[in-house]
C-alpha cells in the first residue's frame, strides 16, 4: 500500500526589507498589550460575533471598548 503525500510550495527565501521592519518597531503603540482569556456562554458569544460582523468591527475591539468604559 503506497500512500502519496503532497507538500505545499516551498516558502520564499526573499529578504525582508529592513527599513519596513524598523518603521514597524518605531511606530508601534507605546502601551504593551496583554492577553485576557474569558469563558462566555455559547449564546452570548454568538450574539457578540453576529453584532460585530453586522457593524464590521472586530470582537476584540468591541470588548476592549466596553472594558475601557467600565474601568475608567
Secondary structure, 3 states (H helix, E strand, C coil): CCCCCCCCCCCCCCCCCHHHHHHHHHCCCCCCCCCCCCCCCHHHHHHHHHHHHHHCCCHHHHHHHHHHHHCC
